[in-house]
Amino acid sequence: MGPYASRIAPRDRWAIVLYLKTLHETRKNAVEPEPVAEDESGEGQSADEAAAN
């Protein structure tokens, strides 16, 4: 696959760079989802619900 510089305007290239940097920062600072524990019935519940039972 060849370079795309000739196909994308310089202003658009910088917009892509800024978008990717923002996406990277957002994902880096994302909160991890709460783990799910299974009870005897096989139903999933959050770790807080499992601790309460």
Secondary structure, 3 states (H helix, E strand, C coil): CCCCCCCCCHHHHHHHHHHHHHHHHHHHCCCCCCCEEECCCCCEEEHHHHHHC
